[in-house]
Amino acid sequence: MCNQTRVGEFILLGITDVQGLQRFCFITFLLLYLTCLLGNGAIVTVVICEPRLHTPMYFFLGNLSCLDIFYSTVTVLKMLTGFLFGPQPISLGECLAQLHFFHFLGSTEAVLLATMAYDRYVAICNPLHYALVMSPRTCLQLAGACWSTGFVHAMMHSVMTSQLSFCGHNHIHHFFCDIKPLLNLACSNTSLNMSLLNIVTTTIVLGPFTLTVLSYLYIISFVVQNVRSQEGRWKPFSTCASHLTVVALLYMPVLFNYAQPSSGSSLDRDVPLSLLYSAVTPALNPLIYTLRNQEVTSALKKMLWRKLLREGKGLNQGED
């Protein structure tokens, strides 16, 4: 019976079916997506082009901006299409691919934020050995470990989900293919998948979160004990403020989403939480870093000024 009604395509119902609200949501999330692309793209460009920013801190920031662009693209484009044309069909293969890349990029970002916290810990608490500890080779290895961890974690979910049988109705009450909504549609045993979700995914999020918190506790302790002046204490704290804000915006909703068992009521809560860390946070990250980071701000201004000067010279030469 299940084999005869096997589902090969799903319908993403999206966030809302109210016509007026769909238009409002389309404009809102389109602006957020464009902000994400322009803001994170600007950070990646300035980190690559500005020699002064060729440091471990900005190397990891460039990785974060790349992740945010891809992470938002995986879910938001399909959601925007749904706002314009209604519930979106998606094949099982496309659904698994979306699930894989969403968790690949998301878990990579979770581990990367812990790596960035470690970088700040070494820079503030052990500045004399910073260049030795965070050498270019070490930075590449740490970044590679982040991306590899995310890929392996996502592959586990993709393979396990692909082994499930789906039959009956095929409506996904979400704006993308996430694990919880898919498990609710499965007609085969999902106990192993739920264990993987509740244990491994929670560990992937909670582990880096714990390391991040410990890093900043050490930083606070070091600064309070060793720095006497108020100005000297404020500088390391302001340096880390941007990172702490990004950490809170990502880890908090993710922990609430995946650290609790799936249920019908939790799915209603999961959608707004998913919107927060897949659409809103990637757009806010570049604003947080540029507004609170004078080096990035000045580098962006310098790059824009150079571009304007080149364009001005080009116009003058054309007139001559």
Sequence and secondary structure as in RCSB ss.txt:
>XXXX:A:sequence
MCNQTRVGEFILLGITDVQGLQRFCFITFLLLYLTCLLGNGAIVTVVICEPRLHTPMYFFLGNLSCLDIFYSTVT
VLKMLTGFLFGPQPISLGECLAQLHFFHFLGSTEAVLLATMAYDRYVAICNPLHYALVMSPRTCLQLAGACWSTG
FVHAMMHSVMTSQLSFCGHNHIHHFFCDIKPLLNLACSNTSLNMSLLNIVTTTIVLGPFTLTVLSYLYIISFVVQ
NVRSQEGRWKPFSTCASHLTVVALLYMPVLFNYAQPSSGSSLDRDVPLSLLYSAVTPALNPLIYTLRNQEVTSAL
KKMLWRKLLREGKGLNQGED
>XXXX:A:secstr
 TTTTB  EEEE  S   HHHHHHHHHHHHHHHHHHHHHHHHHHHHHHH GGG SHHHHHHHHHHHHHHHHHHHH
HHHHHHHHHHSSEEEEHHHHHHHHHHHHHHHHHHHHHHHHHHHHHHHHHH GGGHHHHT HHHHHHHHHHHHHHH
HHHHHHHHHHHHTS BBS  EESSSS  HHHHHHHB S  HHHHHIIIIIIHHHHHHHHHHHHHHHHHHHHHHHH
H  SHHHHHHHHHHHHHHHHHHHHHHHHHHHHHSS   HHHHHHHHHHHHIIIIIHHHHHHHHHHHH HHHHHHH
HHHHHHHHHHHHHHHHHHH 
